[in-house]
Amino acid sequence: MQSFIQDVVQDVLKNTPDTGNVIFILPSKRAGVFLKKILSQSLTKTVIAPEIYSIEDFIEKVSGLVTANTTTQLFTLYNAYLKVGIYEKESFDSFLKWGQILLQDFNEVDRYLVDAATLYQNVAAIQEVNHWSLNAEKSEMIENYLHFWRHLEKIYNQFNALLLEQELGHQGLIYKTSVLELPNYLKTNNKKHVFLGFNALNTAESILIQTILEKTDAAIYWDIDPYFIKDNIHDAGYFIRNYKSTWNVLKEKTLKGLTTYYNTKKHIEIVGVPKNIAQVNFVGNLLYKIQKETPEILSNAAIVLGNEEILNPLLNSIPENIPATNITMGQKLESTTLASFFTNLIEFHEQKIEKGWFYKHLLNLLTHSYTVLLFDANEVSTESLITKIKTNNWTYITSNKITELIPHNSTIYLLFNDLKNNPNALIENFLALIHAIRTIESVKTNSLLLEQLYKFYTLFNQLKELCNTYNYVNNLKSLKHLFKQLLSSETLDFQGNPIEGIQIMGMLESRLLDFETIIITSVNEGVLPSGKSNNSFIPFDLKFKNGLPTYKEKDAVYTYHFYRLLQRAKNVYILYNTEPDALEGGERSRLITQLLTDENRTDIIEYIATPTIQSITKTLEKVEKTKNLIALIKEKAGKGFSPSSLSNYIRNPIDFYKQNLLNINEVVQVEETLAANTFGTIVHDSLEELYTPLLNINLTVDLLNGIRKNVTSIVSKNFEKTFKEGNISSGKNYISFHVILKYIQTFIDAEITALKKHSIKILALEQSLSVPLEIAGLDFPIILKGKLDRVDEFDGITRIIDYKTGKVERRNVEIMDWEILSEEYQYSKAFQLLCYGLMFFKTHPTENLSIQAGIISLKNFAEGTLLFAQKESARGAKDHIINNEVIVDFEQILGQLITEICNPEIPFTEKEV
């Protein structure tokens, strides 16, 4: 295959052998590299090199202006906006939300040489009609809004004037100026201009090229197949057909550069793949397969990304057997980890309130990879700081608290400086942090990271200079919006050899380049082509009337690029996402449908590729009991099994293994709102403290009324002890505090009511018991331990009472079958009561001891004391007495359970909970 550039070079050298007298103008800089290579290969002797320009560079040369960067344009535009009119102006922060759109409109108006005065008068008139009112007087807000539209032309003129004063210009202004300066340029330059590979030209480009073709010895070569020009409705030839019919220099003449490659036989595969990552993986597998079977077809190959967001995952999917790749597109700066670090830091300082930083915002910063890197470099642990926050339950953290925990002379102090909403101070911190990161040993050897740091360094220096020149960015919110906007337009350019390896590029980078093997991804509506988005203040009908491009022209641009890639290619793989997504493109592109309905194309294979789905069968986890594990179980048995740990085993042996044997507990978290276990601890501790003075005394109404007065102070004290420095003055915690007060007051009130008919005497509170068990077949010590919340005497009957702040129902403590105790977790409360009963019996060896054991559920208080009971049937009589006979029966069940836990032959097997 001979490429388009090779055809052009051969024709130019044949007609103009003196290359030093030639100026090549191309659509992009990238194509210039390939042009130089082909020129060097085509020449047989040493010659003076021709001048090679991209169209933007050429027009900048003609105009004599320098392109202002996006940041400078934004600041200059806001300056122009402030200078025009005396109506109320928006802040710079608000301006940033629409300033970029206005820049694009001004740019487009100048590139297409539209009469701005007439256009913006029409825009203002349309806005007046849109906001008409029956009232004679408009509101101040509407008047300010309409003033803006009435002054658009003046803002436009002022903006251009401010740029021209500095000999700068936005792209449109440079194009407009180049048309005016073209006669002067042609007077001083008599070289032959060669234009090649152009398609969609704006008005300024069109006039420039036509004028140079008419007045000088120049040539233009079109990279298109006559097939698309002859078809009057095919969008690939939309622009060139128009130039052929309207340009005097082209009328009745044969277009140069045309070739008939499109209808030659090709291998085309159209592949539907679900989602972006699957497309990336498909490309990786495809490259691996081709490299293994027919590597020669990858010698001149390109991957064209319809959606450039998938560049990073694609780079990770390139197989190892691919010898070389070259990225001819930039990586968006906003997709780097450094960008998220700086954005995170701006937001972190922006989110600070009088109480300090909310703990989640601080933890978000502390867990960022670059924060950890800085902490490690300063030999300070982020983990210790995070643990301190969690264990002390700091919901809000002040600067003073943080600075107490880190060295003042360290770089990490810059992360938490009190900036007082000063963006200049934050930018200075950013520059210092970049320097600190750059000097870290692990960073010094990372060339990609160093390149990113340099890019951010230049970006922040630019911001610093602009902030010093203008006082618009006066708070962190404005800085954040400006930073994010700049990030979205900045790219990190990769360095490589564009001549070697598989080229990875975006659709626009492919202009003028030809490849034998092409893989195009994300060929979906809304991506290729980009759809009917109209990011402009100029209505569609005005655009149409003034010759400005609409979505119709933008669609034709993408159609041309798509079919141009196919012209000379021999192997084409077109991928699309089979899962329509409103954010990432819809159904497969109309370009695919158009290709499939082309009667001249009989070489297309179409199929859906789906990843191999392996059915995952959930296998229950099983842990065999090794010697070490048996030793651990014996150690646990010696220290003591608690009723709750044994209940945990009944629920799920694997949980018992992890939590009770290996002590793998839940990660400590800041309790923004009171956790259930903390709630329960406060209730238990408060009840213990309230009732301790009443031990071994027959309760009276006066005694209970006496402790009732202390409820608030004691609950507050226990909140402070257990909830640490957590805030209870507002929100859900404030409600939880009053719920606990209500629970305890209701509990005491119920006891006062009970005293009218019953006598109550408290024998023990929070009594810790530990008793040895003798289990047949086990020759090592086994302890059962636990804490009895309350032991009392109710009308002469000894009761063991367990407080529960969660909901417990009567059915949870009543059993018909003993075996079910060690099998069904729903009876865990009955199991626990019997464990308490067993421990009580072991510590009170009396022959005819009879007791009761029950639960008081503070969440289900209306049910009263839920006493353990045995019953023969669902509606049969209940026996609440726990005596020696009951304990003997239970001890047998408990022995079987502990024997199973200690049996080396029975592994810990997961239960489906």
C-alpha positions, 0 to 999 in steps of 0.5 A: 500500500502506498500512503496518501503522503507518499503519493503527494511527495512523489507528485511534488518532487516530480513537479518541484524538485527544489524542495527548499522552495516548498511550504507544506501545510497539513491539518496536524503536526503529527502528520508532519513527522511522517511527511519528513520521513517519507521525504527523506526516503524519497530523496536521492541527494542532499537538498534543502528541507522544505518548510512544514507547518500545521494549519494552526502554525501557518495561520499564526505565522501569517497573522503575526500574533501569538496564541494566548493559553486558555487561562490567559483567555479566561482572565482577559475575558472576565476583565472585558466582561467587568469593563463593559456596562454598569449592570450587576456583574457575576463573581469570577467563580460564577463566570467560570461556569459559562466563560468557556462557552463564551470563549468557544463562541467568540472563537467560532464567530471569528474563525467563520468571519461572521459579522459579530454586531449583527449576530449578537444583536439578533442573540439579544433580541431572541433573549428579549423575546424569550423573557417577555412579560405582561408587566411593564417593568421587568424585575432587577434580575431579569434586567441584569440578565438582559443587560448581559445579552445586550452587551455581548457585542461590546464584551466581544470587542473589548476582549479582542482589543485586550488581547491585541494590546498584548499581541496575543489572540485566541484561535479565532482572532488569529484566523481573522487577523491572518485574512487581513494580513495575507496580502502582506505575507504574500508580498514577502513569500514567493515559495510554493504552498502545498496544502494536503489532506484538508476536509472541513475548513472554516471560512478564514481557512477557506479564504486563505487557501483559495487566495493562495491558490489563485494568486500564487503557484500553489497546489492542494491535494485532497485525501478522498476516494471519488466514490464518496464525492460521486455519492451526493448524500454521503457525508464523507464527501460533504465538504469536498463536494461543496468546495468543488462546486463553489471554489473558482480555482476548483471548478471544472478542474480535476481534484488532485490526490484522489485514489480508488482504494476504498472498494478494494477487497478488505478484511473488515470485522464489526464486533459488538462488545459489552462495556468499555473494559471488555472492549479494551480486553478484546483489543488486547486479545486481538493483538496477542492473536494477530502477533502470534499468527500473522505478526506482519500485519501489525507492522503498520497498524493503529488503534484509534480510540473513539472514547479517549477515556479508555487510554489508561486501561488499554495501556494495561491490556497491551500483551507482552508479545507486542514489541513496540507501541507509540502513543500519539495522543496526550493523557488527560491531566485530570485522569492522573493521581496527582490531579486527584491529590491536588483537587482533594486538597483544595476541597479539603481546605474549602470544606473546613468550618468553625468546628474544624474538618469533618473526619471523613474529609480528613480520612479521605486526604490521609488515605490518598497515596501521595499523602501517605508518600509524604508522611512516609518520607517524613517518617510519620505514620498516617495510620497512627493519626487515623487510629487516634481519630477513630479511637477518640471518636473525633467527628470534627478535627481542628488544625490545632489537634492535627498539628499537635500530632505532626512535626511543625518543621515537616513538609506534611505541615503544609497539608494542614496550614490554616489558609484562611480561604486564601488561594495564593497561600494554597498555591504556594503550598502546592509548589512546595509540596511538588518540590517535596514529592520530587525529592523523594527517592522513589519518585526520582526514578519515576520519569512519568511521575516527574513529567506529571510533577513538572506539568503541575509545577508550570500550571501552578506557577501560571496560576500564581502569576495570574492571581497576582495580576488579577484579584478575581480568584479571591477564595478557594471555591474560585480556585477549585473551579478554575483548576478543574477547568484547566485540568480538563483541557491540559494533557500530558504528552507522551514521548516516543517514536511515531514511526515505529510500533502500533500507533495508539491515537484519537480520531483527530490524530489520525488525519492524513495518516494511513495504516494497513491494520486499523482497530477502532473502538467505541463506535457508538452514537454519541461518541462517533459521531458525537451527537447533537450537543450544542454547547453554545449561547448561539441558537441553532437557527442563527448558526445556520443562517450565519454559516456557523457549523452545527451538529450536521457539519460535526457529524460530517467531519467524523464520517470523513475521518472514519471512511478516510481511515478505511480507504487504504486499510486492508484489515479493519476491526470496528468495535462498539459497545453493545450496552447503551449508556446515556453518559458514554454513548448510545446504540451502535453508530450510524456509521456502522449501519451505513457501512453494512447497508453499502451494497458494494461492501461484501467483505464484512464479518459481523458478530457479538463478542462476549467474555467467557462467563464461568459459573461461580459456585459458592463453596462453603469455607472450611478450615481444618483443625491443625495442631496449632489450631487445636492448641489455640482452641485449648488456650481459648478453653483455658481462658474461658468460653463466653455464652456469646462466643458459643452462640457465635459458633452456633450461628457460624463456626467460621465467625467463631474461628475468625473472631473468637479464636484469631481475634479478627475484629471489625475495623475501628471506625469513627462513630459519627452516630452512636453504634449499637454496641456503644449504645448498649455499653452506655445503658449497661454502665448507667444502670449499674452505677444507678443501682449499685447503692441499692445492693442487698436492700429491699427496693422502695419507691422512695429509693427508686425515685432517689436514683431517678433524679441522677439519671441525666448526670450518670448517662452524660458521664457514661456517654463521655466515658464510652463515646470519647470525644464524640459530639452529642449536642446535635443530630442523631446522637442528641436523639440517642442520648434522650432515647437512653434517658427514656429507656432508663427512666421507663425501666425505673418507672416499671420497677416502681409500679412492680413494687406495688404488688411485688418485693424486689431485692438486688443481690448482684450487678455486673457479676463476673463468673468463671466456672470449670467444666468437666466434659467427658473425653476432653482432658484439658481445662475448660472454663465457662465465663460470663457477666451477669447483668443483674441477680435479684430476688423477686417475691423470694425467687432468685432471678438472673436478668440480662439487659438487651438494648436490641429487640428480643421476643418471647419466642427467642427464650422458650424451647420445646426441644433441647437439641435445637439450642445448639443448632438454631441461632434464633434460640441463642438468647435461651442458650445464653440464659441457660449458660448464666444459669449453669454458672450460677448453679456451679457457684451456688452448690445447693441441692434444691436450688431453683431460679429463673433467668430472663431478658429485659428488652429495652426496645420491647419493654412492653413485653416485660421480663422475658423468662426462659421457659420449657414447653411441650407444645406451641400452646402448652403450659410453660415452666419457667423454673431452672433447677438441677434437672434442667441444668443437667440436661443443658450441661449435656447439650453444652458438653456436646457443643464444646466437644464438637469445637474441640474435636480435631476431626470436625473442621470449622465449616461455614454456615449460610447465614 
